[in-house]
Amino acid sequence: MDVFAIFADRVSAALKSLYPDVTEEALARVVVEPPRDPAHGDLSSNAAMVVAKPLGKNPREIATALANAFKEDQDVASVEVAGPGFLNFRLAAPIWFKVLRSIAEQGGDFGRSDIGKGERVNGEYVS
């Protein structure tokens, strides 16, 4: 269970619902990741800032609309708008329990990935 991917999908869905004119190109640049400062919450998103210009809208206005869209989400304890339009999420305990349950179910396979499987890579070490 990838909580970042789950919330990236939810943010994109909320954007599409609020702003039907949003392009897939703009949505592809939306990121949901851990915030640089853990005091800001569990997840952070740049969504409002990356779609503001293509939509011709103020990023804080978009962020506020997105924050309001997540007020009823049971997996979100709180969401706040920060700075020029970042969204900072604090997740409710039940979703963390789902993540932990998913980890336990995967056992030794937790964290494994097939990304790049069978492809050559060039690793360069520079002192």
Salt bridges, closest charged atoms under 4 A:
GLU24 OE2 - LYS16 NZ 3.53
ASP37 OD2 - HIS40 NE2 3.80
ASP73 OD2 - ARG10 NH1 2.99
ASP75 OD2 - ARG10 NH2 2.85
ASP75 OD1 - LYS98 NZ 3.93
ASP109 OD1 - ARG112 NH1 3.59
